């Protein structure tokens, strides 16, 4: 039997930051306005992430994760997590 990789895992790894963020917002019932208010991240920044598909900076990802009640790894690309060694509490 050959080793197989779950299509879900592959899709998860290839999702862009903006897609992850939008997916979590829908799942948690957040609008841009609500997420901006609860995270302290300006709505213009959120729209920029979603419309221009820019990578989410670590400081922003941490604030968004806290507001959404998820681990920062669910929001941000692996790239920013590899750049800075942080300990999650």
C-alpha positions as CSV (number, residue, x, y, z in Angstrom):
1,X,0.0,0.0,0.0
2,X,1.5,3.3,-1.0
3,X,1.7,6.2,1.3
4,X,-0.9,8.9,0.6
5,X,-1.2,12.4,1.7
6,X,-4.6,13.7,2.6
7,X,-5.9,16.2,0.0
8,X,-7.0,18.4,2.9
9,X,-3.5,18.6,4.3
10,X,-2.1,19.5,0.9
11,X,-4.8,22.1,0.4
12,X,-4.1,23.5,3.8
13,X,-0.4,23.9,3.1
14,X,-1.0,25.6,-0.2
15,X,-3.7,28.1,1.0
16,X,-2.7,31.7,1.0
17,X,-2.8,33.9,4.1
18,X,-5.8,35.8,2.8
19,X,-7.7,32.5,2.1
20,X,-7.0,31.2,5.6
21,X,-8.1,34.5,7.2
22,X,-11.3,34.7,5.2
23,X,-12.1,31.0,6.0
24,X,-11.6,31.6,9.7
25,X,-13.7,34.8,9.6
26,X,-16.6,32.9,8.0
27,X,-16.3,30.0,10.4
28,X,-16.2,32.2,13.4
29,X,-18.9,34.6,12.2
30,X,-16.6,37.7,12.0
31,X,-17.0,40.6,9.6
32,X,-14.1,42.8,8.7
33,X,-15.5,45.6,11.0
34,X,-15.8,43.2,14.0
35,X,-12.4,41.7,13.5
36,X,-10.9,45.1,13.2
37,X,-12.5,46.3,16.4
38,X,-11.7,43.1,18.4
39,X,-8.1,42.8,17.2
40,X,-7.1,46.5,16.9
41,X,-6.0,45.9,13.3
42,X,-7.3,48.7,11.0
43,X,-10.0,47.6,8.5
44,X,-7.8,49.0,5.7
45,X,-5.0,46.5,6.7
46,X,-7.5,43.6,6.7
47,X,-8.9,44.6,3.3
48,X,-5.3,44.9,2.0
49,X,-4.5,41.4,3.2
50,X,-7.7,40.0,1.5
51,X,-7.7,42.0,-1.7
52,X,-4.0,42.2,-2.5
53,X,-3.2,38.8,-1.0
54,X,-0.3,40.2,1.0
55,X,1.4,38.0,3.6
56,X,0.3,38.7,7.2
57,X,3.0,40.2,9.4
58,X,3.7,38.3,12.6
59,X,2.5,41.1,14.9
60,X,-0.8,41.4,13.0
61,X,-1.2,37.6,12.8
62,X,-0.8,37.4,16.6
63,X,-3.5,40.0,17.1
64,X,-5.9,38.4,14.6
65,X,-5.4,34.9,16.1
66,X,-6.2,36.2,19.6
67,X,-9.4,38.0,18.4
68,X,-10.5,34.9,16.5
69,X,-9.6,32.5,19.3
70,X,-7.2,30.4,17.2
71,X,-3.6,29.5,17.1
72,X,-1.5,31.9,15.0
73,X,-0.4,28.9,12.9
74,X,-3.9,28.7,11.5
75,X,-3.7,32.2,10.1
76,X,-0.1,32.9,9.0
77,X,2.1,31.4,6.4
78,X,4.9,29.1,7.5
79,X,7.4,31.7,6.3
80,X,6.8,34.3,9.1
81,X,6.8,31.6,11.7
82,X,10.2,30.3,10.5
83,X,11.7,33.8,10.5
84,X,11.1,34.4,14.2
85,X,11.4,31.8,16.9
86,X,8.6,32.3,19.3
87,X,7.2,30.2,22.1
88,X,3.4,29.8,22.2
89,X,1.9,29.8,25.7
